[in-house]
Structure formats: C-alpha cells, structure tokens
Amino acid sequence: MRADSLVYPHDELRPDGQSRQHFGLSVRDYIAIQAMQGFLSADRFAGSRADLAYNAYFIADAMIAESQREAV
C-alpha cells in the first residue's frame, strides 16, 4: 500500500450528461480518519486537537510503513 494511493475514487455522471471525476481520499488520510475516530470513541484522549491529528497521522504512517515491509 502506498500513502498516495486513493480510497473511493469514482466518476460522477451529472444530470447535464457531463462526467466529473472525484479522486477520493489518500490512503494516509483514510487511515488517519479511522485512527482519529478510535481515539475519540475511547473518550480518554486528553490532548489538544493538534495532538489528536498528530497521533492519528503517526498511526497512519506506521501502518503504511508496516505494509511495505517484506513478509518474513
């Protein structure tokens, strides 16, 4: 998995017949969002909003790095 891979890209067909592409979220952002939801649902996170965001992206970066390691 790569950090710049996309989650949920899709094409939208508008009523006027024009097509518009939505690129979705990056894998890094998607994982960070999921981590942030976990932190918030635990109702024990006492840090600032900046700490919350930092920790969510720390988790995302760790997951991406681990997925790129070769299986032993």
Stockholm file with secondary structure:
# STOCKHOLM 1.0

chainA/1-72         MRADSLVYPHDELRPDGQSRQHFGLSVRDYIAIQAMQGFLSADRFAGSRADLAYNAYFIADAMIAESQREAV
#=GR chainA/1-72 SS CCTTCEESCEEEECTTSCEEEECCEEHHHHHHHHHHHHHHHHTCCCSCHHHHHHHHHHHHHHHHHHHHSCCC
#=GC SS_cons        CCTTCEESCEEEECTTSCEEEECCEEHHHHHHHHHHHHHHHHTCCCSCHHHHHHHHHHHHHHHHHHHHSCCC
//
